Amino acid sequence: MRYLILLSFFCATACGLDNPAEGKGTIEQVLMGKASDLSDPDEKVYNVALLIMDGVYNTELTAPYDIFQHTVFREGIRPMKTFTVAATREPVTTFEGMRILPDLAYLTDSLPRIDILVVPSAEHHLDTDLENEKLLNFVRRIDKQAQFMTSHCDGAFVLAAAGVLEGKVSTTFPSDIDAMRERFPHLDVRKDVLFVHDGKYITSAGGAKSFEAALYLAEHLYGDSIARSLADGLVIDWDLNKVPHIIIAE
């Protein structure tokens, strides 16, 4: 019991809650969710949800998270507010073993407006995840409101299974392109590109190249100078003209 009390005191202090009962929120609210911080009726920020689940790959998650979250440090733009969304608020374990507490649960929480949905790749995006109707229905629901739907690596399979890539050009992890073409023969899946932007859909090859796809969206929204400043902060040599990509004119 002594150790539990000490742990609670440490968490309250570390989270800036000298007295959680005095209106700053409970420890659980700070550690387990950001719902109260995501209210944005005036649309002063882009709400960016990153869809996570057990087996999500670190790079496809952290690359767009890094790029998008760093927009809050740039002045004069409408920045992105990033948060994670999972089926429940139970800890998610990435493929590499990192444990993450989701900010929000799409099965139980009242979600804020989602302007940009990011679907990182996960271990079962080529099999069981594609049979998960609750997951696919969430993607379909957000597709109706989001300004952009993005995927990295095999996250494109989830978008395809949800039916939102109909009539769109897309790409995925290079070695899985043939598998995507076989599973979704009616879709136009391209090789030899790092990302494709068609309408509001941006699909990427994933891996470390997830940074490039995220930087492209930043450049699309904010211009070249902001994208370059974000890249410089992460020591990335960013030049869109040097990145193999496809942009479908709207």
N, C-alpha and C positions, 0 to 999 in steps of 0.2 A: 504493500500500500504506500509506503514511504516513497518508493521509486516512481509510482504512478503520480503522486502529488508533485514530485520534483519535475517529472516530464511535463505535466500540465502547466506548471509555473514557467518552465523554459519555453514552451510553445507560445504561451500568452505574451511573454516578454519579447521573444524573437519576432512575433508577428505584429508587435506594436500595440498589444492589447494589455495595457497596465491593469485595467479592470474591465474585463469583457462585458460586465453587466452594465457599464455606463454608456451604452449606446454605440460602441464601436463595432458591435457584432460579436458573435461567438467564435470560438476557435474553429468549430466545425464549418462555419460560414466562410472563414478565411481559407481554410485548408481544402475544403471540399467543393467550393463553388464561387462563381463570379456573377451569378444572375443579377444581383442588385446593382452591379457596376455596368451592365450592358444596356441600360435604358438610354435610348438616343432618339427621342421623338423628332428632333430637328435634323436628323441625318448629318451630323457633324463629323461622323466617322464612318468608315466601312466596317461592318461587323463581319469578321472572317472566321468561319467555323472549320476546324480541322477534324475530320471524322476518323476516330481511332477505335481499335479493337485489339484483342489479343493477337499477337503475331505481326502487328504493324512494324514496318521496317524503319529504323531510326532515321536514316538519311532523308527518305521521302517525307518524313514528318518534320524534322528539324530544319531542313533547308528552306522550305517556304515559310515556316514559322519565323526563322531568323530574319529573312528579307522583309516580310510584311510587318512584323512587330517593330522593326527599326524605323518604320515610317513615323512613329510617334515622336521621334527626336528631330524631325524635319519641320521647319516652320513654313507657314503659308500654304499648306496643302490639307486636304481632308485625309487624315491618317487612317490606318487600319488598326482595328482592335481585334486581336487574335484570341481565340479560346478553343478548347478541345471539347468535342461532343462524342459520347459513346452511347451504347444502348442503356447502360446503367452507370451509376457512380462508383461501382466496384473498381478496384485497381486494375489497370490494363498492363499486361506484360508484353513488351515489344519482342520481336524475333531475337534480338540480341540480348535480351534479359533486363532491359531498363523497365522499372515500374513507374507508372504514371497514374495520377489521380485525375480522372476526367473532370472538367469544369461543370459540364451539364450532361444530363441524360435525356436522349430523345424519346424514350419510352414513358418517362414519368414527369419531366420538368416542362414548365411553360417556357418555351424558347423565345429569345429576342428575334427581331428581324435578322435574317442571314442574307447579307449582300453577296458574299463570296463563299462558296463551299469548296474545300480542298479535300480530295480523296487520295491520301497516300496509299502506297501499296501495302498489302498485308499477306501473310503466309498462305491464306486460303482464298485469295481472290480469284483463283482459277478453278475452284471446286465448291466447297460447302458454302462459302459466303454468297455465292451466286444463287443459292437456293433459299437464302434467308429473306423471306418476304417482308419482315419487319424492317430490315435494313434497306431493302430496295424501295419500300414504300416511303421511308424517310427521304431517300434521295429524290424520289419523284415529287414529294411534297415540297422540298426545298427548291427543286428545279422551277416550280411555278412562281417563286418570288425572287430568286437570286439573280443578280446582274451577271455573275460569272460562275461557271461550274468548271472546276479544274481537277485534273488527276495527274498522278505521277506513277510511272512504271505500270504495274498491273491494276492500279486503280481504275484504268480505262475499262477493264472488264466489268467493274461494278456499274459504271455509267452506262455501258452497253446493255447489261442485263436489266437495268432499270428502264431501258427503252428511250433514254434521252438523247442518244447519239444518232437517232434515225435521220438519214439524209445529210449527215455531217461527215467531214473528213477527220480522221483521228490517227493517233499513233500510240504505241505502248513500248514496253521493254523490248529491245531489239530481238532477243532470242525467243520472245513470246508472240511476235507478230503473226507467224504462221498459225499458231494456236488460236489467236483471236480471229483471224480470217476464217478458220475452220468452224469455230463455234458461232460466229456471227457473219455468215457468208454474204449477207445483204449490205454490210457496212464497208465503207471505203477506208481501209487501214493502210497507212503509208509507211514505207521503209526509208532508211537513210536520212532521217530528220530527227532533231532533238526535241522539237515540239511542233504542234499544229494548233493554230487559232482559227476556229471556224464559228462565226457568230459569237455566242457567249461561252463557247466551250474551248478550253485550252487543255490539251492532253500532251503529256511529255514522256520521254524515254525513261525518266527517273534516274535513280542513282545520284551521283554527284551533279549530274546535269539538271537535277531538280532546281538547283540554284538559278540556272539560266532561264528556265521557264518562269520562275517566280520573278526574276528581274525583268523579264519581258513584260509581264503584267504590270509591274511597277512603272516601266517606261510607257506603256500604253496609257496608263492613268495619269501619270505625273510628268512625263517628258524625260528626255535623255539625261539632263543634268542631275535630276533626282536619282534616277536609276544608277548613274555612275557614282554618285556619292554613297549610295547604299552598297554598291559593289566595292568601292574603295575601303569602306569600313570593315569589310570582310576579306580584304586582300584578294579580290576577284578581278581579273582583267576583263571588263565587260565591254563588248562591242557587238551589237546586234548583227551587224553586217558579216561578222565572222562565225555566226552560229547557224548551222543548217536548220532551216525552219520553213514552214508553210503558213501563210496568212491568206485566208479566203476572204475576198472583198465582200462586204455586206451589201 
